[in-house]
Amino acid sequence: MRINLVKIGNSRGLRLPKAVIESCGIETSVNLEIRGRELIIRPTESPRAHWEDALVKNPDVETWTEWESLSPSSDDEWTWPEDQKWPDTLLVSKSG
């Protein structure tokens, strides 16, 4: 397919037909790759595109039980260390 370049300010752009965009799965952006004198245009993937596949392949996913054992439960009394307590008196700047 032959496509003419379109002038966009000081640059040039490609105007892709809707059918090409849809058939390639392009949504909002593309990745460009230059190989020699060829320009390869690919649709971008979501950063989390393959997470579901990875979870299916690895059913032994990390659980939070270890973390839960390290954090105080709502039943535990939590006391702040003395050096991190909020002062009993109001702190007011005297420098105006």
N, C-alpha and C positions, 0 to 999 in steps of 0.2 A: 504494500500500500504506500502510495506517495502522499506526503503531507508537506505543504509549504510552511516555512517559518513565518511567524507573525511578529511585526515590530511592536515592542513593548518598551517605551522610553528609549534608553540607550541599549537595551538588550533585545533578544529575539526569543520567541516562545513557540511551543507546539500546541496546536489546538487539536485535541483528540476527539474523534466522534464518540457520541454517547454509547454506541454499541461496543466499541473497543474498550472503553472504560468499564462497562458492565461485565464484559466477557473476561476481562483480566482481574476483576475483583478489586478495582481501585475505588477507594472511598474518599479520603481527604488528602492523602499525601502519597508520595512515591519515593523509592530509593533509586538513586542513579549510580551506575557503575560504568567506568570507562575501561574498555579492553582494547588496547591498540587504537584503532580509529573507529571503534564501535561504541555506541551508547546503549546500555542496557537499562531498561526502565522496569522496575518491579513494584508491586503494591507493598506498602509497609505493613508489618504485622504488629498487632498489639503486643506490648511487652510481656503480657501474661498469656499469650496465645496458646502455648503448649503446656500450661500448668496442669490442666485437667488430665491430659495424657500421662504426665509424669506421676500424678497421684494414683492413677489406675495401675501403672506399672510397679509402683512401690507402695503396697498397702500398709507397710510398717511405718506410717507417718509419725512424726514426732508428736508426742502428747505433751500436755502442759502439766502433768502430774508432778514432775520434778520441780517446776517453778512454783506450783501451788504449795508444795511442802516447805518452800523457802520463805514464802510471804506470810505475814500474820493473818490469821482468819478473823472474821468479824467478831468472834467470841473472845479473842485475845485482847488483853489490855495493852494499849500502846502508850508508852511514855516517851516524850521527847528528851533527848540528851540536854543537859543544862545549858551547854553552849549554843544550842539551836532553839531555845524557847523564845517566845515573843515576850518583850519586856512588859513588866506590870505597869510601868509609868509611861505616859505619852511622850514620845520623842518630838520635840519642837525645835526648829532651828532658831537660834538667837540672833543670826546675822542678818535678818530682815529680808 
